[in-house]
Amino acid sequence: MCGRYTLSSPTDLLADLLELDSVPDLAPRYNIAPTQEAAVVRVTGETGARTLDLLRWGLIPFWSKDPGIGNRMINARAETVGEKPAYRTSFKRKRCLVPADGFYEWQATGGPKQPFYFRFEGGGPFALAGLWDRWEKGEGDPIETFTILTTEPNEVVAPVHRRMPVILDRETMAIWLDPAIEDAERLTPLLGPFPAAGMEGFPVSTFVNSPGNDTPRCIEPLTE
């Protein structure tokens, strides 16, 4: 699964990667956690333009009676996302990109789990495959939420965890966001593990275990 990630890259790099005219100033985030708001990029409206918006992490399907379900819907398995009732409508019509520059996975060690941080070698932003939805039941304001797709791990992540988030490159980002594409046969092949070459991972302090800790200390390599 992917239960925490980071986004601290400069806005000009994000704008270039995501093909946006501009990106608003975003506070550096070193420990984005479920139920928190985070940036996503989607195509809405008739113009086909990409927009960056803040949505809550943890997808609430539009048909759900209980918004609390979102607390458990932080990830969607790429292998079954087109079949599950909670995700299949969004898979067809409400796909998004989740900008990030690293993510955490926890390794079972027989004792306390050890967190690892994964990123591109040398750093830099990338886009995770996501789905979003809009929940409008009740008297309050509508709630827009998202989930992150996961897949089999590549060779860098596999020694630590059985899953990793789906990372898209520029070509697959464009296909993923295209509202005219609803065919699972075109979408599913995009959702495999990202090539291991150019990625790195290293252990970090359990300081990251608390969602309240959101500082550069979270991504500092653990020293002996």
C-alpha positions as CSV (number, residue, x, y, z in Angstrom):
1,M,0.0,0.0,0.0
2,C,1.0,3.6,-0.1
3,G,0.0,5.3,3.2
4,R,2.3,8.3,3.2
5,Y,4.1,10.4,0.6
6,T,5.9,13.7,0.1
7,L,5.7,16.8,-2.1
8,S,8.3,19.5,-1.6
9,S,9.5,20.2,-5.2
10,P,9.7,23.7,-6.6
11,T,6.5,24.9,-8.4
12,D,8.3,25.5,-11.7
13,L,9.3,21.8,-11.8
14,L,5.8,20.8,-10.9
15,A,4.3,23.0,-13.6
16,D,6.6,21.5,-16.2
17,L,6.0,17.9,-15.2
18,L,2.2,18.3,-15.0
19,E,1.9,20.6,-18.1
20,L,0.3,23.4,-16.2
21,D,0.6,27.1,-17.0
22,S,1.4,27.7,-13.3
23,V,1.2,26.0,-9.9
24,P,0.1,27.9,-6.8
25,D,2.6,28.1,-3.9
26,L,2.3,24.9,-2.0
27,A,3.7,24.4,1.4
28,P,6.5,21.7,1.4
29,R,5.0,18.5,2.7
30,Y,7.2,15.7,4.0
31,N,4.5,13.4,5.5
32,I,1.2,13.6,3.7
33,A,-1.2,11.2,5.4
34,P,-4.7,9.9,4.8
35,T,-7.7,12.3,5.5
36,Q,-5.4,15.3,4.8
37,E,-5.9,17.6,1.9
38,A,-3.3,17.2,-0.9
39,A,-2.8,18.4,-4.5
40,V,-4.2,16.5,-7.5
41,V,-4.4,17.3,-11.2
42,R,-7.5,16.5,-13.2
43,V,-9.3,17.5,-16.3
44,T,-12.8,18.9,-15.7
45,G,-15.3,20.9,-17.8
46,E,-15.5,21.1,-21.5
47,T,-12.2,22.8,-22.3
48,G,-10.0,19.8,-21.5
49,A,-7.7,22.0,-19.5
50,R,-5.7,20.5,-16.6
51,T,-6.3,22.0,-13.2
52,L,-4.6,21.6,-9.8
53,D,-6.9,21.3,-6.8
54,L,-6.8,20.3,-3.2
55,L,-8.8,17.1,-2.4
56,R,-9.0,15.0,0.7
57,W,-7.0,11.7,0.7
58,G,-9.4,8.8,1.1
59,L,-12.0,8.3,-1.6
60,I,-15.7,8.5,-0.7
61,P,-17.8,7.0,-3.6
62,F,-20.6,9.3,-4.7
63,W,-23.2,6.7,-3.7
64,S,-21.9,6.0,-0.2
65,K,-24.2,6.7,2.7
66,D,-21.3,7.0,5.2
67,P,-18.4,9.4,4.4
68,G,-16.4,7.6,7.0
69,I,-15.7,4.9,4.3
70,G,-13.1,7.3,2.9
71,N,-10.8,6.5,5.8
72,R,-10.3,3.0,4.4
73,M,-10.2,3.9,0.7
74,I,-6.7,5.4,0.5
75,N,-5.5,2.9,-2.1
76,A,-7.0,1.0,-5.0
77,R,-5.4,-2.1,-6.4
78,A,-4.6,-1.7,-10.1
79,E,-5.5,-5.3,-10.9
80,T,-9.1,-5.0,-9.8
81,V,-9.9,-1.2,-9.9
82,G,-12.1,-1.6,-12.9
83,E,-14.3,-4.1,-11.2
84,K,-14.8,-2.9,-7.7
85,P,-18.0,-0.9,-7.1
86,A,-16.2,1.7,-5.1
87,Y,-13.8,2.6,-7.9
88,R,-15.2,1.5,-11.3
89,T,-17.1,4.7,-12.1
90,S,-14.1,6.9,-11.2
91,F,-11.8,4.5,-13.2
92,K,-13.9,5.3,-16.3
93,R,-14.5,9.0,-15.8
94,K,-12.7,10.6,-12.8
95,R,-9.0,9.8,-13.1
96,C,-6.4,12.2,-11.7
97,L,-2.7,12.6,-11.1
98,V,-1.3,12.9,-7.6
99,P,2.0,14.9,-7.7
100,A,4.7,13.6,-5.3
101,D,8.5,13.4,-5.0
102,G,8.7,10.4,-2.7
103,F,6.7,7.8,-0.8
104,Y,7.1,5.7,2.3
105,E,6.7,2.0,2.8
106,W,7.1,0.0,6.1
107,Q,9.1,-3.2,6.3
108,A,8.1,-5.9,8.6
109,T,11.1,-6.9,10.6
110,G,9.7,-9.1,13.4
111,G,9.8,-6.1,15.7
112,P,8.6,-2.6,15.1
113,K,8.2,-1.9,11.4
114,Q,11.0,0.0,9.7
115,P,10.0,2.9,7.5
116,F,11.7,3.3,4.1
117,Y,11.6,6.3,1.8
118,F,11.6,5.9,-2.0
119,R,12.3,8.5,-4.6
120,F,13.9,9.1,-8.0
121,E,17.7,9.2,-7.7
122,G,18.7,12.8,-7.1
123,G,15.1,13.7,-6.2
124,G,12.5,15.4,-8.4
125,P,8.8,15.2,-8.8
126,F,6.7,12.5,-10.4
127,A,3.0,11.7,-10.9
128,L,1.0,8.9,-9.2
129,A,-2.1,7.5,-10.8
130,G,-5.2,8.5,-8.8
131,L,-9.0,8.5,-8.9
132,W,-11.3,11.1,-7.5
133,D,-15.0,11.4,-6.6
134,R,-17.4,14.0,-5.3
135,W,-19.8,13.2,-2.4
136,E,-22.8,15.5,-2.0
137,K,-25.1,13.8,0.5
138,G,-26.1,15.5,3.7
139,E,-26.4,19.2,4.5
140,G,-22.8,20.2,4.4
141,D,-20.6,21.2,1.5
142,P,-19.7,18.6,-1.1
143,I,-16.6,16.6,-0.4
144,E,-14.1,15.9,-3.1
145,T,-11.7,13.0,-2.3
146,F,-9.1,10.9,-4.0
147,T,-7.3,7.5,-3.8
148,I,-3.9,6.3,-5.1
149,L,-3.5,3.2,-7.2
150,T,-1.0,0.5,-6.2
151,T,0.6,-2.3,-8.2
152,E,3.3,-5.0,-7.8
153,P,6.6,-3.6,-6.6
154,N,9.7,-3.1,-8.7
155,E,13.1,-4.5,-7.7
156,V,13.8,-1.4,-5.5
157,V,10.6,-1.6,-3.5
158,A,10.1,-5.4,-3.4
159,P,12.6,-6.1,-0.6
160,V,10.6,-3.8,1.7
161,H,6.9,-4.2,0.7
162,R,4.6,-6.2,-1.5
163,R,3.0,-3.1,-3.2
164,M,4.0,0.3,-4.5
165,P,2.1,3.2,-5.9
166,V,1.6,3.4,-9.7
167,I,4.0,6.0,-11.1
168,L,3.2,7.4,-14.6
169,D,5.5,8.9,-17.1
170,R,4.7,11.9,-19.4
171,E,3.1,9.7,-22.1
172,T,1.0,7.6,-19.8
173,M,0.0,10.7,-17.8
174,A,-1.7,12.1,-20.9
175,I,-3.6,8.9,-21.6
176,W,-4.6,8.6,-17.9
177,L,-6.1,12.0,-17.9
178,D,-7.8,11.8,-21.3
179,P,-11.6,11.9,-20.5
180,A,-12.4,10.4,-23.9
181,I,-10.7,7.1,-22.9
182,E,-12.9,4.8,-20.8
183,D,-11.7,1.4,-22.1
184,A,-10.0,-0.7,-19.5
185,E,-8.0,-2.4,-22.2
186,R,-6.2,0.9,-22.8
187,L,-6.0,2.0,-19.2
188,T,-4.9,-1.2,-17.3
189,P,-1.6,-1.6,-19.2
190,L,-0.5,1.8,-17.8
191,L,-0.7,0.5,-14.2
192,G,2.4,-1.7,-13.9
193,P,5.4,-1.1,-11.7
194,F,7.6,1.8,-12.6
195,P,11.1,0.7,-13.8
196,A,13.5,0.3,-11.0
197,A,16.4,2.0,-12.8
198,G,16.7,5.5,-11.6
199,M,14.9,4.9,-8.3
200,E,16.4,4.6,-4.8
201,G,15.1,3.7,-1.3
202,F,16.6,4.0,2.1
203,P,15.5,3.6,5.8
204,V,14.4,6.6,7.7
205,S,13.6,7.3,11.3
206,T,10.3,6.2,12.9
207,F,9.8,9.9,13.4
208,V,7.7,9.7,10.2
209,N,5.3,7.3,11.9
210,S,3.3,10.2,13.4
211,P,1.3,12.1,10.8
212,G,1.8,15.2,13.0
213,N,5.5,15.2,12.1
214,D,5.9,17.0,8.7
215,T,9.4,18.3,8.5
216,P,12.5,17.5,6.4
217,R,13.6,15.2,9.3
218,C,11.1,12.7,7.9
219,I,13.2,12.0,4.8
220,E,16.7,12.1,6.3
221,P,18.5,8.7,5.8
222,L,18.8,6.7,8.9
223,T,22.3,6.6,10.2
224,E,23.8,3.7,12.2
